[in-house]
Structures are given as C-alpha cells and as structure tokens.
Amino acid sequence: MLGVRPNTLLVLGFAVSADAYDRFMGRYSVPLAPVFADFAGVTSGQRVLDVGCGPGALTSELVDRLGSDSVVAVDPSSSFVEALQERHPRVEVHEADAEVLPLGSDSFDGALAQLVVHFMTDPVQGLREMLRVTKPGGVVAACVWDFVEGGSPLSQFWATARGLDPAAPGEDALPGTRRGHLTQLLVEAQADQVEEDALSITVQHDTFEEWWAPFELGVGPAGSYVAALNSLDRRRLEERCRESLPEAPFMVTAVVWAARGRAAPTTACRAERPGT
C-alpha cells in the first residue's frame, strides 16, 4: 500500500502552467475538441461560449470554425486565462467560475463545457448558468471522461494505482463520469430535449516515457496523487504502469459521455443574474 492518503487531492492540480496542462491532458483534449464540437452542432455564424476553457483546446477549435470574434471563453485559472489570451488575442476571455458567469442572459447560440462538469463545485448551477446565457433554443453541451466503465485515458493509471493503494481516490465518483449522469444534471438544470451519447478518440503513444512523464507535472487529481508520493512509491507506481501497458508504440482509446440540451424559452434560469 502506497504511503499517501490523498482524500483532498481531487480539488488540487490546476494551479499549473498551460504547458504542463497541454502535455498532460492536451494530448487527449485537442483531438476530442472537433468531435465534441460536432456533437454540439457548432456551425458557422454562431456565437459560442467555452466554459472551463483551460489553455484553449476547445477554444482553438471554435475559433477555427467561427472566428475569434464569435468565441468567448471562461476559466477560473489565471494561468490558463493568461495563456489563452496570448494564444488568441482577439477572443474575449474571462477569469470566472462556471457557477457565476459574468455574462448577460441570452447572449450565445451555444455554450460548451469540455471535460469540466466533473470539476465544478456545483454542476447543476454551472449548467444552469450556461443555460441562462444561451438564447432560447440554443444548445448547451458538456462531456466528461468515462471513468466508471474504464473508458477514460486515465483509467489504466488509476487501476494500477489502486492495485498498489486501495485508497487511491480515482475520479469515478465525480459528477458526469457514469452513463446517464450528465443527462440527469442537465435535466435538473432545466434543459429541454436532452440527449446523451458516447464519443471516442484514439491517441498513439510512441514510448512509455512519453505516456508517463506528464503524470509527474502535478496536473489534475492524477498529477496531484503522483506528486504526493514519496520517491520510492512513485517509482513503484511507474514500474507497475510500465508492466500493465502494451509494448510501445501503443494506442489509447478514450471515451467521454457527452450530453446536450436546449435552453428553454421560459424558465427560472433565464432571469438576468444581478450584476451582469
């Protein structure tokens, strides 16, 4: 059993540089972005909000489709906001939580949250805010890795960690990580016409070291878990992961649960929030 009890680590791991996040999750979130944007029905002529934009994997895809002036992005991390402003100077970017969006009601044709809902403090409130800022009939869409059924790109890591340390937290208890839960959250937020599907991507890793090294950058719950290990336990986890993975080069197929709904014409969440 590894010498750490990281019950609080799930809230850590995002006060990191944009480059660290790109190396850790960007290798999966970048190829996911066009698949998710297709699912959300993003098309030319729309104005779209990227909620929890990070350093810009989905934002870049939206800019390619819509142009910088038609994309607005929000993230609570100052380092991610700064990086995104440097990468896309013409995109309107706000440092804010999803649960309190500093934007007016009925402002967007769509609002998207890629790999974000499971880290929201209050997912229903976050989705409700996305619905508020979306025009009636517009799409609100979210996606989260399938941690419960093992489809996440981090599932092999967590399975290996739990084999050494049954108390390793994993991420399968987070909101939206199980089949049907994003639908439930959107319905609770008062979205109309909610639909859910599984979307997948496949990423090649040329070496084990290329797969493993980003786990040591302290990004997200997995990175926070690795950072809390002593050097001996970290080495044990690294070697056990090496043994559990196919010989390189190998492919990782990752699955998200994705759900979309429509902003209703009249609902409590449509009221203008004070201060916007």
LINMO-V89952 format. One record per residue. N is the residue number from 1. RES is the residue in one letter. PHI is phi in radians with two decimals (999 if undefined). Layout:
n->N res->RES phi->PHI
n->N res->RES phi->PHI
This chain:
n->1 res->M phi->999
n->2 res->L phi->-1.26
n->3 res->G phi->-1.49
n->4 res->V phi->-2.72
n->5 res->R phi->-2.20
n->6 res->P phi->-1.55
n->7 res->N phi->-1.11
n->8 res->T phi->-1.68
n->9 res->L phi->-1.28
n->10 res->L phi->-1.12
n->11 res->V phi->-1.62
n->12 res->L phi->-1.87
n->13 res->G phi->1.84
n->14 res->F phi->-2.10
n->15 res->A phi->-1.55
n->16 res->V phi->-2.26
n->17 res->S phi->-1.27
n->18 res->A phi->-1.09
n->19 res->D phi->-1.10
n->20 res->A phi->-1.11
n->21 res->Y phi->-1.11
n->22 res->D phi->-1.01
n->23 res->R phi->-1.20
n->24 res->F phi->-1.45
n->25 res->M phi->-1.81
n->26 res->G phi->-1.05
n->27 res->R phi->-1.08
n->28 res->Y phi->-1.87
n->29 res->S phi->-1.27
n->30 res->V phi->-1.14
n->31 res->P phi->-1.20
n->32 res->L phi->-1.25
n->33 res->A phi->-0.95
n->34 res->P phi->-1.16
n->35 res->V phi->-1.15
n->36 res->F phi->-1.21
n->37 res->A phi->-1.09
n->38 res->D phi->-1.08
n->39 res->F phi->-1.03
n->40 res->A phi->-1.39
n->41 res->G phi->1.32
n->42 res->V phi->-1.24
n->43 res->T phi->-2.41
n->44 res->S phi->-0.95
n->45 res->G phi->1.70
n->46 res->Q phi->-1.54
n->47 res->R phi->-2.01
n->48 res->V phi->-2.26
n->49 res->L phi->-1.83
n->50 res->D phi->-1.83
n->51 res->V phi->-1.68
n->52 res->G phi->1.20
n->53 res->C phi->-1.21
n->54 res->G phi->1.02
n->55 res->P phi->-1.40
n->56 res->G phi->2.05
n->57 res->A phi->-1.04
n->58 res->L phi->-1.31
n->59 res->T phi->-0.97
n->60 res->S phi->-1.08
n->61 res->E phi->-1.14
n->62 res->L phi->-1.15
n->63 res->V phi->-1.08
n->64 res->D phi->-1.05
n->65 res->R phi->-1.49
n->66 res->L phi->-2.02
n->67 res->G phi->1.62
n->68 res->S phi->-1.03
n->69 res->D phi->-1.24
n->70 res->S phi->-1.84
n->71 res->V phi->-2.15
n->72 res->V phi->-2.17
n->73 res->A phi->-2.29
n->74 res->V phi->-2.40
n->75 res->D phi->-2.73
n->76 res->P phi->-1.42
n->77 res->S phi->-1.57
n->78 res->S phi->-1.13
n->79 res->S phi->-1.19
n->80 res->F phi->-1.23
n->81 res->V phi->-1.06
n->82 res->E phi->-1.08
n->83 res->A phi->-1.12
n->84 res->L phi->-1.16
n->85 res->Q phi->-1.12
n->86 res->E phi->-1.23
n->87 res->R phi->-1.33
n->88 res->H phi->-2.35
n->89 res->P phi->-1.04
n->90 res->R phi->-1.60
n->91 res->V phi->-1.43
n->92 res->E phi->-1.31
n->93 res->V phi->-2.18
n->94 res->H phi->-2.15
n->95 res->E phi->-1.59
n->96 res->A phi->-2.87
n->97 res->D phi->-1.44
n->98 res->A phi->-1.08
n->99 res->E phi->-1.29
n->100 res->V phi->-2.43
n->101 res->L phi->-1.33
n->102 res->P phi->-1.46
n->103 res->L phi->-2.38
n->104 res->G phi->-1.29
n->105 res->S phi->-1.20
n->106 res->D phi->0.99
n->107 res->S phi->-1.74
n->108 res->F phi->-2.31
n->109 res->D phi->-1.40
n->110 res->G phi->-2.82
n->111 res->A phi->-2.34
n->112 res->L phi->-2.13
n->113 res->A phi->-2.33
n->114 res->Q phi->-1.67
n->115 res->L phi->1.02
n->116 res->V phi->-2.24
n->117 res->V phi->-0.97
n->118 res->H phi->-1.22
n->119 res->F phi->-1.86
n->120 res->M phi->-1.24
n->121 res->T phi->-1.11
n->122 res->D phi->-2.38
n->123 res->P phi->-1.03
n->124 res->V phi->-1.12
n->125 res->Q phi->-1.13
n->126 res->G phi->-1.06
n->127 res->L phi->-1.18
n->128 res->R phi->-1.11
n->129 res->E phi->-1.15
n->130 res->M phi->-1.08
n->131 res->L phi->-1.16
n->132 res->R phi->-1.08
n->133 res->V phi->-1.44
n->134 res->T phi->-1.67
n->135 res->K phi->-1.10
n->136 res->P phi->-0.91
n->137 res->G phi->1.56
n->138 res->G phi->-1.30
n->139 res->V phi->-1.68
n->140 res->V phi->-2.01
n->141 res->A phi->-2.33
n->142 res->A phi->-2.52
n->143 res->C phi->-2.51
n->144 res->V phi->-2.49
n->145 res->W phi->-1.02
n->146 res->D phi->-1.43
n->147 res->F phi->-1.40
n->148 res->V phi->-1.21
n->149 res->E phi->-1.71
n->150 res->G phi->1.46
n->151 res->G phi->-1.59
n->152 res->S phi->-1.21
n->153 res->P phi->-1.19
n->154 res->L phi->-1.77
n->155 res->S phi->-1.08
n->156 res->Q phi->-1.12
n->157 res->F phi->-1.05
n->158 res->W phi->-1.17
n->159 res->A phi->-1.10
n->160 res->T phi->-1.18
n->161 res->A phi->-1.06
n->162 res->R phi->-1.23
n->163 res->G phi->-1.13
n->164 res->L phi->-1.62
n->165 res->D phi->-2.44
n->166 res->P phi->-1.01
n->167 res->A phi->-1.56
n->168 res->A phi->-1.00
n->169 res->P phi->-1.20
n->170 res->G phi->1.14
n->171 res->E phi->-2.33
n->172 res->D phi->-1.36
n->173 res->A phi->-1.66
n->174 res->L phi->-1.37
n->175 res->P phi->-1.07
n->176 res->G phi->1.46
n->177 res->T phi->-1.50
n->178 res->R phi->-2.05
n->179 res->R phi->-0.94
n->180 res->G phi->1.54
n->181 res->H phi->-1.31
n->182 res->L phi->-1.10
n->183 res->T phi->-1.04
n->184 res->Q phi->-1.02
n->185 res->L phi->-1.13
n->186 res->L phi->-1.16
n->187 res->V phi->-1.11
n->188 res->E phi->-1.10
n->189 res->A phi->-1.39
n->190 res->Q phi->1.40
n->191 res->A phi->-1.40
n->192 res->D phi->-1.72
n->193 res->Q phi->0.90
n->194 res->V phi->-1.34
n->195 res->E phi->-2.30
n->196 res->E phi->-2.36
n->197 res->D phi->-2.65
n->198 res->A phi->-1.79
n->199 res->L phi->-2.03
n->200 res->S phi->-2.36
n->201 res->I phi->-2.37
n->202 res->T phi->-2.29
n->203 res->V phi->-2.19
n->204 res->Q phi->-1.61
n->205 res->H phi->-1.98
n->206 res->D phi->-1.33
n->207 res->T phi->-2.46
n->208 res->F phi->-1.11
n->209 res->E phi->-1.05
n->210 res->E phi->-1.13
n->211 res->W phi->-1.25
n->212 res->W phi->-1.38
n->213 res->A phi->-0.90
n->214 res->P phi->-1.11
n->215 res->F phi->-1.15
n->216 res->E phi->-1.59
n->217 res->L phi->-1.64
n->218 res->G phi->1.35
n->219 res->V phi->-1.60
n->220 res->G phi->1.16
n->221 res->P phi->-1.01
n->222 res->A phi->-1.15
n->223 res->G phi->-1.13
n->224 res->S phi->-1.14
n->225 res->Y phi->-1.10
n->226 res->V phi->-1.10
n->227 res->A phi->-1.11
n->228 res->A phi->-1.46
n->229 res->L phi->-1.38
n->230 res->N phi->-1.30
n->231 res->S phi->-1.07
n->232 res->L phi->-1.17
n->233 res->D phi->-1.19
n->234 res->R phi->-1.13
n->235 res->R phi->-1.15
n->236 res->R phi->-1.07
n->237 res->L phi->-1.15
n->238 res->E phi->-1.03
n->239 res->E phi->-1.19
n->240 res->R phi->-1.17
n->241 res->C phi->-1.11
n->242 res->R phi->-1.02
n->243 res->E phi->-1.20
n->244 res->S phi->-1.48
n->245 res->L phi->-1.67
n->246 res->P phi->-1.14
n->247 res->E phi->-1.14
n->248 res->A phi->-1.28
n->249 res->P phi->-1.28
n->250 res->F phi->-2.39
n->251 res->M phi->-1.85
n->252 res->V phi->-2.04
n->253 res->T phi->-1.70
n->254 res->A phi->-2.07
n->255 res->V phi->-2.17
n->256 res->V phi->-2.01
n->257 res->W phi->-1.51
n->258 res->A phi->-2.16
n->259 res->A phi->-2.32
n->260 res->R phi->-2.40
n->261 res->G phi->-2.54
n->262 res->R phi->-1.94
n->263 res->A phi->-1.26
n->264 res->A phi->-1.30
n->265 res->P phi->-1.09
n->266 res->T phi->-2.37
n->267 res->T phi->-2.81
n->268 res->A phi->-1.04
n->269 res->C phi->-1.29
n->270 res->R phi->-1.45
n->271 res->A phi->-1.09
n->272 res->E phi->-1.13
n->273 res->R phi->-1.32
n->274 res->P phi->-0.97
n->275 res->G phi->1.65
n->276 res->T phi->-1.77
